[in-house]
Amino acid sequence: MVYKYIDIVGTSNTTITDAVNNAFHEASRTVKNIKWGEMGRVTFRVEEGKMIEYQAEVRIGFEVQRDG
C-alpha cells in the first residue's frame, strides 16, 4: 500500500475539537480512503481581548488507489 497526506487548517469559533472536525469533514468531501489524521499546531485568533476563533492544523492521510 501507498499512502499520501495533505495538510489542512480547520477553524471554529467554539472549540478546538470543532476546528479539527471541520478540517476532517471538509477533506472527506473530496478525499477518498482516509485512513488517519494527526493534529498539529493549534492557534487562536483574538479580538478585543477575547478568543474568537480556534485554528487547528490537521494532517490527513489516505490510501492511494490506482485504477486497473
N, CA, C and O atoms as a Maestro MAE file, in Angstrom:
{
 s_m_m2io_version
 :::
 2.0.0
}

f_m_ct {
 s_m_title
 :::
 protein
 m_atom[272] {
  # First column is atom index #
  i_m_mmod_type
  r_m_x_coord
  r_m_y_coord
  r_m_z_coord
  i_m_residue_number
  s_m_chain_name
  s_m_pdb_residue_name
  s_m_pdb_atom_name
  i_m_atomic_number
  :::
  1 25 0.823 -1.182 0.000 1 A "MET " " N  " 7
  2 3 0.000 0.000 0.000 1 A "MET " " CA " 6
  3 2 0.870 1.249 0.000 1 A "MET " " C  " 6
  4 15 1.986 1.259 0.521 1 A "MET " " O  " 8
  5 25 0.334 2.279 -0.589 2 A "VAL " " N  " 7
  6 3 1.000 3.579 -0.606 2 A "VAL " " CA " 6
  7 2 0.031 4.592 -0.016 2 A "VAL " " C  " 6
  8 15 -1.161 4.588 -0.326 2 A "VAL " " O  " 8
  9 25 0.557 5.449 0.831 3 A "TYR " " N  " 7
  10 3 -0.265 6.480 1.449 3 A "TYR " " CA " 6
  11 2 0.239 7.860 1.045 3 A "TYR " " C  " 6
  12 15 1.421 8.047 0.756 3 A "TYR " " O  " 8
  13 25 -0.662 8.804 1.032 4 A "LYS " " N  " 7
  14 3 -0.338 10.186 0.755 4 A "LYS " " CA " 6
  15 2 -0.997 11.012 1.848 4 A "LYS " " C  " 6
  16 15 -1.940 10.550 2.490 4 A "LYS " " O  " 8
  17 25 -0.511 12.231 2.067 5 A "TYR " " N  " 7
  18 3 -1.159 13.073 3.053 5 A "TYR " " CA " 6
  19 2 -1.314 14.490 2.535 5 A "TYR " " C  " 6
  20 15 -0.599 14.935 1.636 5 A "TYR " " O  " 8
  21 25 -2.274 15.182 3.132 6 A "ILE " " N  " 7
  22 3 -2.478 16.600 2.867 6 A "ILE " " CA " 6
  23 2 -2.531 17.317 4.210 6 A "ILE " " C  " 6
  24 15 -2.911 16.728 5.222 6 A "ILE " " O  " 8
  25 25 -2.154 18.570 4.214 7 A "ASP " " N  " 7
  26 3 -2.276 19.402 5.399 7 A "ASP " " CA " 6
  27 2 -3.415 20.387 5.163 7 A "ASP " " C  " 6
  28 15 -3.523 20.978 4.089 7 A "ASP " " O  " 8
  29 25 -4.253 20.555 6.166 8 A "ILE " " N  " 7
  30 3 -5.413 21.425 6.058 8 A "ILE " " CA " 6
  31 2 -5.601 22.123 7.403 8 A "ILE " " C  " 6
  32 15 -5.241 21.569 8.441 8 A "ILE " " O  " 8
  33 25 -6.154 23.320 7.395 9 A "VAL " " N  " 7
  34 3 -6.414 24.059 8.630 9 A "VAL " " CA " 6
  35 2 -7.920 24.192 8.794 9 A "VAL " " C  " 6
  36 15 -8.609 24.749 7.940 9 A "VAL " " O  " 8
  37 25 -8.418 23.664 9.917 10 A "GLY " " N  " 7
  38 3 -9.830 23.813 10.246 10 A "GLY " " CA " 6
  39 2 -10.006 24.947 11.235 10 A "GLY " " C  " 6
  40 15 -9.114 25.220 12.039 10 A "GLY " " O  " 8
  41 25 -11.146 25.606 11.181 11 A "THR " " N  " 7
  42 3 -11.415 26.703 12.105 11 A "THR " " CA " 6
  43 2 -12.766 26.500 12.778 11 A "THR " " C  " 6
  44 15 -13.638 25.803 12.258 11 A "THR " " O  " 8
  45 25 -12.920 27.116 13.932 12 A "SER " " N  " 7
  46 3 -14.185 27.094 14.663 12 A "SER " " CA " 6
  47 2 -14.207 28.266 15.629 12 A "SER " " C  " 6
  48 15 -13.168 28.668 16.153 12 A "SER " " O  " 8
  49 25 -15.373 28.802 15.860 13 A "ASN " " N  " 7
  50 3 -15.480 29.857 16.863 13 A "ASN " " CA " 6
  51 2 -15.978 29.316 18.194 13 A "ASN " " C  " 6
  52 15 -16.317 30.084 19.094 13 A "ASN " " O  " 8
  53 25 -16.023 27.959 18.323 14 A "THR " " N  " 7
  54 3 -16.484 27.363 19.580 14 A "THR " " CA " 6
  55 2 -15.405 26.562 20.303 14 A "THR " " C  " 6
  56 15 -15.084 26.867 21.452 14 A "THR " " O  " 8
  57 25 -14.829 25.527 19.644 15 A "THR " " N  " 7
  58 3 -13.848 24.668 20.324 15 A "THR " " CA " 6
  59 2 -12.759 24.202 19.361 15 A "THR " " C  " 6
  60 15 -12.911 24.261 18.141 15 A "THR " " O  " 8
  61 25 -11.669 23.743 19.940 16 A "ILE " " N  " 7
  62 3 -10.586 23.149 19.152 16 A "ILE " " CA " 6
  63 2 -11.087 21.871 18.474 16 A "ILE " " C  " 6
  64 15 -10.771 21.607 17.314 16 A "ILE " " O  " 8
  65 25 -11.866 21.088 19.209 17 A "THR " " N  " 7
  66 3 -12.411 19.853 18.645 17 A "THR " " CA " 6
  67 2 -13.240 20.138 17.398 17 A "THR " " C  " 6
  68 15 -13.144 19.418 16.404 17 A "THR " " O  " 8
  69 25 -14.042 21.174 17.451 18 A "ASP " " N  " 7
  70 3 -14.834 21.539 16.270 18 A "ASP " " CA " 6
  71 2 -13.939 21.960 15.112 18 A "ASP " " C  " 6
  72 15 -14.253 21.674 13.956 18 A "ASP " " O  " 8
  73 25 -12.836 22.631 15.400 19 A "ALA " " N  " 7
  74 3 -11.905 23.027 14.341 19 A "ALA " " CA " 6
  75 2 -11.312 21.791 13.661 19 A "ALA " " C  " 6
  76 15 -11.207 21.746 12.435 19 A "ALA " " O  " 8
  77 25 -10.926 20.791 14.454 20 A "VAL " " N  " 7
  78 3 -10.383 19.542 13.900 20 A "VAL " " CA " 6
  79 2 -11.461 18.832 13.085 20 A "VAL " " C  " 6
  80 15 -11.202 18.385 11.968 20 A "VAL " " O  " 8
  81 25 -12.662 18.726 13.638 21 A "ASN " " N  " 7
  82 3 -13.761 18.071 12.926 21 A "ASN " " CA " 6
  83 2 -14.089 18.778 11.623 21 A "ASN " " C  " 6
  84 15 -14.363 18.126 10.615 21 A "ASN " " O  " 8
  85 25 -14.066 20.102 11.631 22 A "ASN " " N  " 7
  86 3 -14.343 20.854 10.407 22 A "ASN " " CA " 6
  87 2 -13.296 20.564 9.330 22 A "ASN " " C  " 6
  88 15 -13.631 20.437 8.153 22 A "ASN " " O  " 8
  89 25 -12.036 20.459 9.736 23 A "ALA " " N  " 7
  90 3 -10.973 20.119 8.781 23 A "ALA " " CA " 6
  91 2 -11.209 18.737 8.190 23 A "ALA " " C  " 6
  92 15 -11.123 18.552 6.976 23 A "ALA " " O  " 8
  93 25 -11.506 17.763 9.051 24 A "PHE " " N  " 7
  94 3 -11.737 16.400 8.582 24 A "PHE " " CA " 6
  95 2 -12.944 16.329 7.647 24 A "PHE " " C  " 6
  96 15 -12.865 15.723 6.579 24 A "PHE " " O  " 8
  97 25 -14.049 16.938 8.039 25 A "HIS " " N  " 7
  98 3 -15.256 16.869 7.219 25 A "HIS " " CA " 6
  99 2 -15.061 17.543 5.856 25 A "HIS " " C  " 6
  100 15 -15.560 17.054 4.843 25 A "HIS " " O  " 8
  101 25 -14.347 18.648 5.834 26 A "GLU " " N  " 7
  102 3 -14.097 19.313 4.549 26 A "GLU " " CA " 6
  103 2 -13.201 18.449 3.662 26 A "GLU " " C  " 6
  104 15 -13.456 18.315 2.465 26 A "GLU " " O  " 8
  105 25 -12.146 17.859 4.249 27 A "ALA " " N  " 7
  106 3 -11.259 16.999 3.467 27 A "ALA " " CA " 6
  107 2 -12.025 15.788 2.925 27 A "ALA " " C  " 6
  108 15 -11.816 15.380 1.782 27 A "ALA " " O  " 8
  109 25 -12.908 15.219 3.743 28 A "SER " " N  " 7
  110 3 -13.613 13.999 3.324 28 A "SER " " CA " 6
  111 2 -14.618 14.252 2.195 28 A "SER " " C  " 6
  112 15 -15.122 13.304 1.593 28 A "SER " " O  " 8
  113 25 -14.906 15.505 1.912 29 A "ARG " " N  " 7
  114 3 -15.801 15.819 0.785 29 A "ARG " " CA " 6
  115 2 -15.154 15.488 -0.552 29 A "ARG " " C  " 6
  116 15 -15.853 15.167 -1.513 29 A "ARG " " O  " 8
  117 25 -13.818 15.562 -0.629 30 A "THR " " N  " 7
  118 3 -13.132 15.324 -1.903 30 A "THR " " CA " 6
  119 2 -12.062 14.236 -1.829 30 A "THR " " C  " 6
  120 15 -11.664 13.703 -2.864 30 A "THR " " O  " 8
  121 25 -11.596 13.899 -0.649 31 A "VAL " " N  " 7
  122 3 -10.536 12.897 -0.497 31 A "VAL " " CA " 6
  123 2 -11.163 11.565 -0.099 31 A "VAL " " C  " 6
  124 15 -11.924 11.493 0.867 31 A "VAL " " O  " 8
  125 25 -10.845 10.524 -0.839 32 A "LYS " " N  " 7
  126 3 -11.369 9.189 -0.551 32 A "LYS " " CA " 6
  127 2 -10.315 8.356 0.171 32 A "LYS " " C  " 6
  128 15 -9.125 8.666 0.114 32 A "LYS " " O  " 8
  129 25 -10.744 7.327 0.832 33 A "ASN " " N  " 7
  130 3 -9.865 6.352 1.504 33 A "ASN " " CA " 6
  131 2 -9.042 6.970 2.634 33 A "ASN " " C  " 6
  132 15 -7.888 6.591 2.834 33 A "ASN " " O  " 8
  133 25 -9.621 7.913 3.372 34 A "ILE " " N  " 7
  134 3 -8.908 8.500 4.514 34 A "ILE " " CA " 6
  135 2 -8.697 7.410 5.555 34 A "ILE " " C  " 6
  136 15 -9.635 6.708 5.931 34 A "ILE " " O  " 8
  137 25 -7.452 7.275 6.020 35 A "LYS " " N  " 7
  138 3 -7.094 6.215 6.963 35 A "LYS " " CA " 6
  139 2 -6.617 6.750 8.311 35 A "LYS " " C  " 6
  140 15 -6.692 6.032 9.309 35 A "LYS " " O  " 8
  141 25 -6.131 7.984 8.368 36 A "TRP " " N  " 7
  142 3 -5.648 8.519 9.639 36 A "TRP " " CA " 6
  143 2 -5.624 10.036 9.602 36 A "TRP " " C  " 6
  144 15 -5.692 10.664 8.546 36 A "TRP " " O  " 8
  145 25 -5.527 10.590 10.786 37 A "GLY " " N  " 7
  146 3 -5.394 12.033 10.920 37 A "GLY " " CA " 6
  147 2 -4.458 12.358 12.069 37 A "GLY " " C  " 6
  148 15 -4.312 11.572 13.004 37 A "GLY " " O  " 8
  149 25 -3.836 13.504 11.995 38 A "GLU " " N  " 7
  150 3 -2.885 13.926 13.021 38 A "GLU " " CA " 6
  151 2 -3.079 15.422 13.258 38 A "GLU " " C  " 6
  152 15 -3.036 16.221 12.322 38 A "GLU " " O  " 8
  153 25 -3.292 15.786 14.509 39 A "MET " " N  " 7
  154 3 -3.441 17.202 14.821 39 A "MET " " CA " 6
  155 2 -2.068 17.798 15.062 39 A "MET " " C  " 6
  156 15 -1.254 17.245 15.801 39 A "MET " " O  " 8
  157 25 -1.827 18.920 14.435 40 A "GLY " " N  " 7
  158 3 -0.563 19.628 14.603 40 A "GLY " " CA " 6
  159 2 -0.752 20.846 15.486 40 A "GLY " " C  " 6
  160 15 -1.349 20.770 16.559 40 A "GLY " " O  " 8
  161 25 -0.245 21.944 15.028 41 A "ARG " " N  " 7
  162 3 -0.280 23.188 15.783 41 A "ARG " " CA " 6
  163 2 -1.709 23.683 15.942 41 A "ARG " " C  " 6
  164 15 -2.508 23.616 15.009 41 A "ARG " " O  " 8
  165 25 -2.021 24.179 17.131 42 A "VAL " " N  " 7
  166 3 -3.320 24.785 17.410 42 A "VAL " " CA " 6
  167 2 -3.084 26.245 17.752 42 A "VAL " " C  " 6
  168 15 -2.242 26.565 18.591 42 A "VAL " " O  " 8
  169 25 -3.823 27.124 17.106 43 A "THR " " N  " 7
  170 3 -3.697 28.552 17.372 43 A "THR " " CA " 6
  171 2 -5.094 29.121 17.583 43 A "THR " " C  " 6
  172 15 -6.098 28.446 17.356 43 A "THR " " O  " 8
  173 25 -5.138 30.360 18.015 44 A "PHE " " N  " 7
  174 3 -6.423 31.030 18.156 44 A "PHE " " CA " 6
  175 2 -6.260 32.494 17.817 44 A "PHE " " C  " 6
  176 15 -5.182 33.072 17.951 44 A "PHE " " O  " 8
  177 25 -7.357 33.076 17.375 45 A "ARG " " N  " 7
  178 3 -7.369 34.485 16.997 45 A "ARG " " CA " 6
  179 2 -8.058 35.270 18.111 45 A "ARG " " C  " 6
  180 15 -9.059 34.829 18.676 45 A "ARG " " O  " 8
  181 25 -7.504 36.437 18.410 46 A "VAL " " N  " 7
  182 3 -8.014 37.264 19.500 46 A "VAL " " CA " 6
  183 2 -8.425 38.631 18.952 46 A "VAL " " C  " 6
  184 15 -7.693 39.252 18.182 46 A "VAL " " O  " 8
  185 25 -9.597 39.083 19.361 47 A "GLU " " N  " 7
  186 3 -10.045 40.450 19.074 47 A "GLU " " CA " 6
  187 2 -10.602 41.040 20.352 47 A "GLU " " C  " 6
  188 15 -11.384 40.397 21.053 47 A "GLU " " O  " 8
  189 25 -10.201 42.260 20.656 48 A "GLU " " N  " 7
  190 3 -10.666 42.973 21.840 48 A "GLU " " CA " 6
  191 2 -10.496 42.156 23.113 48 A "GLU " " C  " 6
  192 15 -11.355 42.167 23.994 48 A "GLU " " O  " 8
  193 25 -9.372 41.446 23.196 49 A "GLY " " N  " 7
  194 3 -9.043 40.680 24.396 49 A "GLY " " CA " 6
  195 2 -9.780 39.368 24.561 49 A "GLY " " C  " 6
  196 15 -9.687 38.743 25.617 49 A "GLY " " O  " 8
  197 25 -10.512 38.934 23.545 50 A "LYS " " N  " 7
  198 3 -11.262 37.684 23.638 50 A "LYS " " CA " 6
  199 2 -10.884 36.756 22.495 50 A "LYS " " C  " 6
  200 15 -10.685 37.187 21.359 50 A "LYS " " O  " 8
  201 25 -10.787 35.454 22.825 51 A "MET " " N  " 7
  202 3 -10.557 34.458 21.782 51 A "MET " " CA " 6
  203 2 -11.832 34.334 20.966 51 A "MET " " C  " 6
  204 15 -12.908 34.091 21.513 51 A "MET " " O  " 8
  205 25 -11.707 34.501 19.660 52 A "ILE " " N  " 7
  206 3 -12.902 34.438 18.826 52 A "ILE " " CA " 6
  207 2 -12.855 33.317 17.782 52 A "ILE " " C  " 6
  208 15 -13.872 33.011 17.161 52 A "ILE " " O  " 8
  209 25 -11.687 32.707 17.586 53 A "GLU " " N  " 7
  210 3 -11.604 31.636 16.596 53 A "GLU " " CA " 6
  211 2 -10.444 30.717 16.925 53 A "GLU " " C  " 6
  212 15 -9.332 31.172 17.193 53 A "GLU " " O  " 8
  213 25 -10.713 29.416 16.904 54 A "TYR " " N  " 7
  214 3 -9.672 28.401 17.065 54 A "TYR " " CA " 6
  215 2 -9.267 27.915 15.681 54 A "TYR " " C  " 6
  216 15 -10.099 27.801 14.781 54 A "TYR " " O  " 8
  217 25 -7.979 27.631 15.521 55 A "GLN " " N  " 7
  218 3 -7.455 27.129 14.256 55 A "GLN " " CA " 6
  219 2 -6.607 25.897 14.554 55 A "GLN " " C  " 6
  220 15 -5.710 25.946 15.395 55 A "GLN " " O  " 8
  221 25 -6.885 24.803 13.871 56 A "ALA " " N  " 7
  222 3 -6.158 23.554 14.090 56 A "ALA " " CA " 6
  223 2 -5.576 23.070 12.770 56 A "ALA " " C  " 6
  224 15 -6.300 22.855 11.797 56 A "ALA " " O  " 8
  225 25 -4.252 22.902 12.752 57 A "GLU " " N  " 7
  226 3 -3.610 22.300 11.583 57 A "GLU " " CA " 6
  227 2 -3.776 20.790 11.691 57 A "GLU " " C  " 6
  228 15 -3.456 20.188 12.716 57 A "GLU " " O  " 8
  229 25 -4.278 20.191 10.625 58 A "VAL " " N  " 7
  230 3 -4.563 18.760 10.633 58 A "VAL " " CA " 6
  231 2 -3.907 18.124 9.413 58 A "VAL " " C  " 6
  232 15 -4.007 18.638 8.299 58 A "VAL " " O  " 8
  233 25 -3.239 17.005 9.637 59 A "ARG " " N  " 7
  234 3 -2.656 16.222 8.541 59 A "ARG " " CA " 6
  235 2 -3.574 15.025 8.323 59 A "ARG " " C  " 6
  236 15 -3.838 14.256 9.247 59 A "ARG " " O  " 8
  237 25 -4.053 14.877 7.105 60 A "ILE " " N  " 7
  238 3 -4.969 13.802 6.737 60 A "ILE " " CA " 6
  239 2 -4.206 12.805 5.857 60 A "ILE " " C  " 6
  240 15 -3.635 13.179 4.832 60 A "ILE " " O  " 8
  241 25 -4.203 11.545 6.267 61 A "GLY " " N  " 7
  242 3 -3.534 10.501 5.487 61 A "GLY " " CA " 6
  243 2 -4.547 9.614 4.790 61 A "GLY " " C  " 6
  244 15 -5.558 9.230 5.377 61 A "GLY " " O  " 8
  245 25 -4.272 9.294 3.546 62 A "PHE " " N  " 7
  246 3 -5.200 8.465 2.801 62 A "PHE " " CA " 6
  247 2 -4.430 7.488 1.915 62 A "PHE " " C  " 6
  248 15 -3.299 7.740 1.498 62 A "PHE " " O  " 8
  249 25 -5.093 6.363 1.649 63 A "GLU " " N  " 7
  250 3 -4.504 5.317 0.819 63 A "GLU " " CA " 6
  251 2 -4.662 5.672 -0.643 63 A "GLU " " C  " 6
  252 15 -5.751 6.027 -1.095 63 A "GLU " " O  " 8
  253 25 -3.567 5.575 -1.379 64 A "VAL " " N  " 7
  254 3 -3.588 5.820 -2.822 64 A "VAL " " CA " 6
  255 2 -4.080 4.553 -3.507 64 A "VAL " " C  " 6
  256 15 -3.539 3.469 -3.294 64 A "VAL " " O  " 8
  257 25 -5.107 4.702 -4.327 65 A "GLN " " N  " 7
  258 3 -5.609 3.566 -5.080 65 A "GLN " " CA " 6
  259 2 -5.471 3.838 -6.548 65 A "GLN " " C  " 6
  260 15 -5.819 4.914 -7.033 65 A "GLN " " O  " 8
  261 25 -4.963 2.861 -7.252 66 A "ARG " " N  " 7
  262 3 -4.761 3.008 -8.692 66 A "ARG " " CA " 6
  263 2 -5.881 2.310 -9.441 66 A "ARG " " C  " 6
  264 15 -6.407 1.290 -8.995 66 A "ARG " " O  " 8
  265 25 -6.233 2.866 -10.567 67 A "ASP " " N  " 7
  266 3 -7.228 2.220 -11.422 67 A "ASP " " CA " 6
  267 2 -6.562 1.078 -12.181 67 A "ASP " " C  " 6
  268 15 -5.421 1.189 -12.630 67 A "ASP " " O  " 8
  269 25 -7.285 0.003 -12.311 68 A "GLY " " N  " 7
  270 3 -6.809 -1.100 -13.121 68 A "GLY " " CA " 6
  271 2 -6.002 -2.025 -12.398 68 A "GLY " " C  " 6
  272 15 -5.533 -3.011 -12.968 68 A "GLY " " O  " 8
  :::
 }
 m_bond[271] {
  # First column is bond index #
  i_m_from
  i_m_to
  i_m_order
  :::
  1 1 2 1
  2 2 3 1
  3 3 4 2
  4 3 5 1
  5 5 6 1
  6 6 7 1
  7 7 8 2
  8 7 9 1
  9 9 10 1
  10 10 11 1
  11 11 12 2
  12 11 13 1
  13 13 14 1
  14 14 15 1
  15 15 16 2
  16 15 17 1
  17 17 18 1
  18 18 19 1
  19 19 20 2
  20 19 21 1
  21 21 22 1
  22 22 23 1
  23 23 24 2
  24 23 25 1
  25 25 26 1
  26 26 27 1
  27 27 28 2
  28 27 29 1
  29 29 30 1
  30 30 31 1
  31 31 32 2
  32 31 33 1
  33 33 34 1
  34 34 35 1
  35 35 36 2
  36 35 37 1
  37 37 38 1
  38 38 39 1
  39 39 40 2
  40 39 41 1
  41 41 42 1
  42 42 43 1
  43 43 44 2
  44 43 45 1
  45 45 46 1
  46 46 47 1
  47 47 48 2
  48 47 49 1
  49 49 50 1
  50 50 51 1
  51 51 52 2
  52 51 53 1
  53 53 54 1
  54 54 55 1
  55 55 56 2
  56 55 57 1
  57 57 58 1
  58 58 59 1
  59 59 60 2
  60 59 61 1
  61 61 62 1
  62 62 63 1
  63 63 64 2
  64 63 65 1
  65 65 66 1
  66 66 67 1
  67 67 68 2
  68 67 69 1
  69 69 70 1
  70 70 71 1
  71 71 72 2
  72 71 73 1
  73 73 74 1
  74 74 75 1
  75 75 76 2
  76 75 77 1
  77 77 78 1
  78 78 79 1
  79 79 80 2
  80 79 81 1
  81 81 82 1
  82 82 83 1
  83 83 84 2
  84 83 85 1
  85 85 86 1
  86 86 87 1
  87 87 88 2
  88 87 89 1
  89 89 90 1
  90 90 91 1
  91 91 92 2
  92 91 93 1
  93 93 94 1
  94 94 95 1
  95 95 96 2
  96 95 97 1
  97 97 98 1
  98 98 99 1
  99 99 100 2
  100 99 101 1
  101 101 102 1
  102 102 103 1
  103 103 104 2
  104 103 105 1
  105 105 106 1
  106 106 107 1
  107 107 108 2
  108 107 109 1
  109 109 110 1
  110 110 111 1
  111 111 112 2
  112 111 113 1
  113 113 114 1
  114 114 115 1
  115 115 116 2
  116 115 117 1
  117 117 118 1
  118 118 119 1
  119 119 120 2
  120 119 121 1
  121 121 122 1
  122 122 123 1
  123 123 124 2
  124 123 125 1
  125 125 126 1
  126 126 127 1
  127 127 128 2
  128 127 129 1
  129 129 130 1
  130 130 131 1
  131 131 132 2
  132 131 133 1
  133 133 134 1
  134 134 135 1
  135 135 136 2
  136 135 137 1
  137 137 138 1
  138 138 139 1
  139 139 140 2
  140 139 141 1
  141 141 142 1
  142 142 143 1
  143 143 144 2
  144 143 145 1
  145 145 146 1
  146 146 147 1
  147 147 148 2
  148 147 149 1
  149 149 150 1
  150 150 151 1
  151 151 152 2
  152 151 153 1
  153 153 154 1
  154 154 155 1
  155 155 156 2
  156 155 157 1
  157 157 158 1
  158 158 159 1
  159 159 160 2
  160 159 161 1
  161 161 162 1
  162 162 163 1
  163 163 164 2
  164 163 165 1
  165 165 166 1
  166 166 167 1
  167 167 168 2
  168 167 169 1
  169 169 170 1
  170 170 171 1
  171 171 172 2
  172 171 173 1
  173 173 174 1
  174 174 175 1
  175 175 176 2
  176 175 177 1
  177 177 178 1
  178 178 179 1
  179 179 180 2
  180 179 181 1
  181 181 182 1
  182 182 183 1
  183 183 184 2
  184 183 185 1
  185 185 186 1
  186 186 187 1
  187 187 188 2
  188 187 189 1
  189 189 190 1
  190 190 191 1
  191 191 192 2
  192 191 193 1
  193 193 194 1
  194 194 195 1
  195 195 196 2
  196 195 197 1
  197 197 198 1
  198 198 199 1
  199 199 200 2
  200 199 201 1
  201 201 202 1
  202 202 203 1
  203 203 204 2
  204 203 205 1
  205 205 206 1
  206 206 207 1
  207 207 208 2
  208 207 209 1
  209 209 210 1
  210 210 211 1
  211 211 212 2
  212 211 213 1
  213 213 214 1
  214 214 215 1
  215 215 216 2
  216 215 217 1
  217 217 218 1
  218 218 219 1
  219 219 220 2
  220 219 221 1
  221 221 222 1
  222 222 223 1
  223 223 224 2
  224 223 225 1
  225 225 226 1
  226 226 227 1
  227 227 228 2
  228 227 229 1
  229 229 230 1
  230 230 231 1
  231 231 232 2
  232 231 233 1
  233 233 234 1
  234 234 235 1
  235 235 236 2
  236 235 237 1
  237 237 238 1
  238 238 239 1
  239 239 240 2
  240 239 241 1
  241 241 242 1
  242 242 243 1
  243 243 244 2
  244 243 245 1
  245 245 246 1
  246 246 247 1
  247 247 248 2
  248 247 249 1
  249 249 250 1
  250 250 251 1
  251 251 252 2
  252 251 253 1
  253 253 254 1
  254 254 255 1
  255 255 256 2
  256 255 257 1
  257 257 258 1
  258 258 259 1
  259 259 260 2
  260 259 261 1
  261 261 262 1
  262 262 263 1
  263 263 264 2
  264 263 265 1
  265 265 266 1
  266 266 267 1
  267 267 268 2
  268 267 269 1
  269 269 270 1
  270 270 271 1
  271 271 272 2
  :::
 }
}
